[in-house]
Every structure is written in structure tokens, then in C-alpha cells.
Amino acid sequence: MAHRFHPTSLREYDIRGIFEETLGEADAHAIGRSFATLVRRAGGRRVAVGRDGRSSSPALQTALVSGLTEGGVDVVRIGLGPTPMLYYAAATLEVDGGIMITGSHNPARYNGFKMVLQDKPFFGEDIKNLGQMAAQGDWLDADTPGTIDDAEIMDAYVARLVENFDGGAFRIGWDAGNGAAGPALEKLVARLPGEHHLLYTNVDAAFPNHHPDPTDEANLEDLKRLVRDKGLDFGVAFDGDGDRIGAVDGEGRVIWGDQLLAILAEPVLSELPGATVIADVKASQALYDRIAELGGKPLMWKTGHSLIKSKMKETGAPLAGEMSGHIFFAHEYYGFDDALYAAVRLIRAVSQLGGSLTALRSAMPAMVNTPEMRFQVDESRKFPVVEEVLARLETNGARVDRTDGARVNTDDGWWLLRASNTQDVLVARAEAADEAGLERLVSEIDAQLALSGVVRGAQARH
């Protein structure tokens, strides 16, 4: 029987929606049937399935697994854990793909699905195709249904995180935000040297303490307080499904995604001189300059974890990262975004670079920048607005990089305008050497938006 998804649920990088409003058990079952067909057509037979701690995840898992097995695919359930644990299962178990049931950092009533097929990210056209298959009922039937097995892999996953660990002993605060990384984090710190203070490692679908999104500084207040009150060396935070990292130094200053990447790149480039390091278009120019200074090849690429992973495979880059806190290590690891592994590599990097994250943060160039500015625009207008802005800028002879939207370089610094791939919003950011320059850059953004009939008013919610 054919199935149609809610039009808002099929996203660029995943399938996501509000449980029982735009995403439900019938959708999960249809995803299972379509994915099973794709796996079998590719010559595969076995899929790993994991889930986060949201209250809707067990029901969605039951429906998903039912669809997979009806489609003739064997399922290995790995249970509750972070998304990177599912990626680890897909990379190390004898499976042909993996599906993670997770709402990531979205509010509690959301949920969704992230997928990998034969060691490749599953996104963009893959997701559109899956939706079309469901709409047409283009599903292979099975003579016999697939089997269901359970695999306990969390201990193996955590052991892999600390393989070849050569970092020092630090006093570290950790905030799991009541997300799916909590249980794995507890096991991880038991294997690390030093002194560890944990916040909110119990998985709670209501996120009672704060929203699990470390890119919003308000969500780091409890971690900052812990670091300050106990005089810790630094603190680390995770998002709801453990694939994005946030950090604060010993003074409570946020270490943003591009700054983390600059620190993590140094030991990698000392071992692999001339290697490519990828960052997204939202990253600071200071990062690209630093990678070049360290002898690496900086590569600016499109925002989006699936897009970055694909570009890493294409270029052979050992390391990549996004402003959002997705950090990808192919050096000594598998190339997927894993915040727990990034935390381990941060400890190792700080050890190799003098032993003080605070000192590393203080040595970084002082740049003035906006947070990520997000504002609502009609879905039908978001890409055309960016194209209109690009046309005007190029007519006026501006220095524009088109990698992902418009990144404009001026004597004051740079500004970015791009359309979100996952929401009906435009995203802007600007960076300058001083406040006056930043004001001029933001004025340029406002002026360009106004020419396309958009006012940068109330910011859209994540």
C-alpha cells in the first residue's frame, strides 16, 4: 500500500517532524519498507537501528522495524544511545545500512530519522527518492520476513572512543543535557584520567534542565557555573543526540565550533602536513587563515553534516567541522560526526598544545561577530531571495563566494546570507575586526534584504 509523507517532514539531511502531527508510526513503517527495498536492491540484507531518549522513539522504532522486516531485511537493534553509536554500529557490524530514530536538538515533541546506506550518508536526492518510492508503493515484497536481533554495543563503542588515548589528566565539567549521550558519557569518563563532574546524564525526554543545543549560549549557563564554582580546566556539552559538541574554557568563555576546529587541526596537521581541513561557510576567516598557517589546505564547503561527510570522502580530508559543533575525524576514526570522540580528541589536543584550553582560547585573534541570525521567509522565496542578492552584488562588482549562498568579503570583514536547507528561514552572519565594521556589514545585509522585500525582524526559532 502506498504512503504519502507530510510535505514538511522530508528534509535535506534527514526526515523530521512533530510526533503525531507531521510524523507518526505510519511514516516510520513506510520508511522501513522503502529503506528495506533500497538495501535489497543494493544487494544487502541487514540494517542496524538505534534510538534516542524521546518518549516517541520506542513506538517509532517498533513501526520502523516492522517495515524493515516486512520488506525482507534483518534488523539489529542497538538500543538507546547517541547517533554516533549508530554510525559506529553501521561501520563495524556486518550490516548494509543504519537508521537512527532521533529528534536531535529539536524540542521534545519532535522526532526523526537519520540514515546511512552502505557506508555513505543518505540525504538530499536519496530522501526525495525514498518519499517517491513510498508514494508509489514501490516496495519489494519478501518471501520470508526479516529477523530481529539485539546487540549490546555501547561498551565496545566507548572502548573505541579511548583507543590510543594519549591525553593528560584534566578537571573537566560535562553536560549531557538529558540527551541520549548521557549513559555513554558516564562510561567514557570512567575510562579517562583526571577529575570529571557530570551534569544531566540521565536521559529525560522532557529536557527539564535546559534545551540540549550547545550552539545557544544560554544552554551553557549551567556548565559555565559548574566550571567556575569548582575551578575546573574546561567544560564540554552535547546536543540531544550526541553528534554536536560545545565547550567553554576555564574562564567560562565559549569555544565556538570554528575555534574548536582550529585547536583540533594543529596536532592532525603536524602529523599530516599539507592535509585538507574542511569547514562550512559560516566559519571565521581566522580559522581558514590558521589552517593555512599550520601548513594545511583550508577548504570552505556547504553547511550540512551529510554534505561535509561526502566532501571529506571526495577530498580525503582527515578532519572537518561546522560552526554548529559537528566535528568529523577521518584521522584515526571513521569520518562521521561524533561529539564524544571530538571531546576525547580535544583532551588529547590540549595536552599536546601546552595543557591549557584557556590559554589556547586567549591566543586566538579577537574578532567581532554576530551570532547566527535566522529570520522567517516564505519557503517559496528563500532561495530566490539569495539569488537576487547574488545578482545585485555581482553587478556591483562585490567580492562574492557562492559556495553556499552569498559570502561577501569587504574591507571590514565578511558577511554571509544563505537559505536554510531544513527550515523556511534565511540565515545570516557577519564578522569584522571591530564593532563599527560589524555595524556596517549588518547594514549591508539589511539593505540587500530590503531590496528583496525582506525585513530582518523577529528571528525565527530553531
C-alpha positions, 0 to 999 in steps of 0.5 A, spaced: 500 500 500 502 506 498 504 512 503 504 519 502 509 523 507 507 530 510 510 535 505 514 538 511 517 532 514 522 530 508 528 534 509 535 535 506 539 531 511 534 527 514 526 526 515 523 530 521 517 532 524 512 533 530 510 526 533 503 525 531 502 531 527 507 531 521 510 524 523 507 518 526 508 510 526 505 510 519 511 514 516 516 510 520 513 503 517 513 506 510 520 508 511 522 501 513 519 498 507 522 503 502 529 503 506 528 495 506 527 495 498 533 500 497 538 495 501 535 489 497 536 492 491 543 494 493 544 487 494 544 487 502 540 484 507 541 487 514 540 494 517 542 496 524 537 501 528 538 505 534 534 510 538 534 516 542 531 518 549 524 521 546 518 518 549 516 517 541 522 513 539 520 506 542 513 506 538 517 509 532 522 504 532 517 498 533 513 501 526 520 502 523 522 495 524 516 492 522 517 495 515 524 493 515 522 486 516 516 486 512 520 488 506 525 482 507 531 485 511 534 483 518 534 488 523 539 489 529 537 493 534 542 497 538 538 500 543 538 507 546 544 511 545 547 517 541 547 517 533 554 516 533 553 509 536 549 508 530 554 510 525 559 506 529 554 500 529 553 501 521 561 501 520 563 495 524 557 490 524 556 486 518 550 490 516 548 494 509 545 500 512 543 504 519 537 508 521 537 512 527 530 514 530 532 521 533 529 528 534 536 531 535 536 538 538 529 539 536 524 540 542 521 534 545 515 533 541 519 532 535 522 526 532 526 523 526 530 519 522 537 519 520 540 514 515 546 511 512 546 506 506 552 502 505 557 506 508 555 513 505 550 518 508 543 518 505 540 525 504 538 530 499 536 526 492 536 519 496 530 522 501 526 525 495 527 518 492 525 514 498 518 519 499 517 517 491 518 510 492 513 510 498 508 514 494 508 509 489 508 503 493 514 501 490 516 496 495 519 489 494 515 484 497 519 478 501 518 471 501 520 470 508 520 476 513 526 479 516 529 477 523 530 481 529 536 481 533 539 485 539 546 487 540 549 490 546 554 495 543 555 501 547 561 498 551 565 496 545 563 503 542 566 507 548 572 502 548 573 505 541 572 512 543 579 511 548 583 507 543 590 510 543 588 515 548 594 519 549 591 525 553 593 528 560 589 528 566 584 534 566 578 537 571 573 537 566 565 539 567 560 535 562 553 536 560 549 531 557 543 535 557 538 529 558 540 527 551 541 520 549 549 521 550 548 521 557 549 513 559 555 513 554 558 519 557 558 516 564 562 510 561 567 514 557 569 518 563 570 512 567 575 510 562 579 517 562 584 520 567 583 526 571 577 529 575 570 529 571 563 532 574 557 530 570 551 534 569 544 531 566 546 524 564 540 521 565 536 521 559 529 525 560 525 526 554 522 532 557 529 536 557 527 539 564 534 542 565 535 546 559 534 545 551 540 540 549 543 545 543 550 547 545 550 552 539 545 557 544 549 560 549 544 560 554 544 552 554 551 553 557 549 557 563 549 551 567 556 548 565 559 555 565 557 555 573 559 548 574 566 550 571 567 556 575 564 554 582 569 548 582 575 551 578 575 546 573 580 546 566 574 546 561 567 544 560 564 540 554 556 539 552 552 535 547 546 536 543 540 531 544 543 526 540 550 526 541 553 528 534 554 536 536 559 538 541 560 545 545 565 547 550 567 553 554 574 554 557 576 555 564 574 562 564 567 560 562 568 563 555 565 559 549 569 555 544 565 556 538 565 550 533 570 554 528 575 555 534 574 548 536 576 546 529 582 550 529 585 547 536 583 540 533 587 541 526 594 543 529 596 536 532 592 532 525 596 537 521 603 536 524 602 529 523 599 530 516 602 536 513 599 539 507 592 535 509 585 538 507 581 541 513 574 542 511 569 547 514 562 550 512 561 557 510 559 560 516 566 559 519 571 565 521 576 567 516 581 566 522 580 559 522 581 558 514 587 563 515 590 558 521 589 552 517 593 555 512 598 557 517 599 550 520 601 548 513 594 545 511 589 546 505 583 550 508 577 548 504 570 552 505 564 547 503 556 547 504 553 547 511 550 540 512 553 534 516 551 529 510 554 534 505 561 535 509 561 527 510 561 526 502 566 532 501 571 529 506 570 522 502 571 526 495 577 530 498 580 525 503 580 530 508 582 527 515 578 532 519 572 537 518 567 541 522 561 546 522 560 552 526 554 548 529 559 543 533 559 537 528 566 535 528 568 529 523 575 525 524 577 521 518 584 521 522 584 515 526 576 514 526 571 513 521 569 520 518 562 521 521 560 526 526 561 524 533 561 529 539 564 524 544 570 522 540 571 530 538 571 531 546 576 525 547 580 528 541 580 535 544 583 532 551 588 529 547 589 536 543 590 540 549 595 536 552 599 536 546 598 544 545 601 546 552 595 543 557 591 549 557 584 550 553 584 557 556 590 559 554 589 556 547 582 560 547 586 567 549 591 566 543 586 566 538 585 573 534 579 577 537 574 578 532 567 581 532 561 577 530 554 576 530 551 570 532 547 566 527 541 570 525 535 566 522 529 570 520 522 567 517 521 567 509 516 564 505 519 557 503 517 559 496 522 565 496 528 563 500 532 561 495 530 566 490 531 571 495 539 569 495 539 569 488 537 576 487 542 578 492 547 574 488 545 578 482 545 585 485 552 584 488 555 581 482 553 587 478 556 591 483 562 588 482 562 585 490 567 580 492 562 574 492 563 566 494 557 562 492 559 556 495 553 556 499 549 562 498 552 569 498 559 570 502 561 577 501 568 579 503 569 587 504 574 591 507 571 590 514 570 583 514 565 578 511 558 577 511 554 571 509 546 570 507 544 563 505 537 559 505 536 554 510 536 547 507 531 544 513 527 550 515 523 556 511 528 561 514 534 565 511 540 565 515 545 570 516 552 572 519 557 577 519 564 578 522 569 584 522 575 586 526 571 591 530 564 593 532 563 599 527 565 594 521 560 589 524 555 595 524 556 596 517 556 589 514 549 588 518 547 594 514 549 591 508 545 585 509 539 589 511 539 593 505 540 587 500 534 584 504 530 590 503 531 590 496 528 583 496 522 585 500 525 582 506 525 585 513 530 582 518 525 582 524 523 577 529 528 571 528 525 565 527 526 559 532 530 553 531 
